[in-house]
Amino acid sequence: MAIACKAAYMRLMEQDITSLEEKIAHLTRTVEELSDIVARQSNEIDLLTRRVQMLMEREAGREYDQGGTIPLADQKPPHW
């Protein structure tokens, strides 16, 4: 009887190990997918940051051309 209990216990342990291995594989895949998403988002943020900077410089140039004053983007707020 002890042998049967030990065999049943071993089967349960193997099932638990298999279940844990499956969960680890799933989590590993999820982490890799999220890492790819974060990398793509970082690249997109960098691109958008450069574009916003270009637009700000372009608008500052227009403000300067129109009024001949310091562009608003370069002026300190009145509370400073």
C-alpha positions, 0 to 999 in steps of 0.5 A, spaced: 500 500 500 505 504 501 508 503 494 501 505 491 501 511 495 508 513 493 507 512 486 500 516 486 504 522 490 510 521 484 504 522 479 501 528 482 508 531 483 510 530 476 503 533 474 505 539 478 512 540 475 509 539 468 503 545 470 509 549 473 513 548 466 507 550 462 506 556 466 513 558 466 513 558 458 507 562 458 509 567 462 516 567 458 512 568 452 508 574 455 514 577 458 518 577 451 511 580 447 511 585 452 518 587 451 517 587 444 511 592 445 515 597 450 521 597 445 516 599 439 513 604 444 520 607 446 521 608 438 515 611 437 515 616 443 522 618 440 520 619 433 514 623 436 518 627 441 523 629 435 517 631 431 514 635 436 521 639 437 521 640 429 514 643 430 516 647 436 522 650 432 518 651 426 512 655 430 518 659 434 521 661 427 514 663 424 513 667 431 519 671 430 518 672 423 511 675 424 513 680 430 520 680 430 520 678 438 523 673 442 518 667 440 513 665 446 516 658 446 523 661 449 520 666 453 520 665 461 513 665 464 511 672 468 511 668 474 518 667 474 
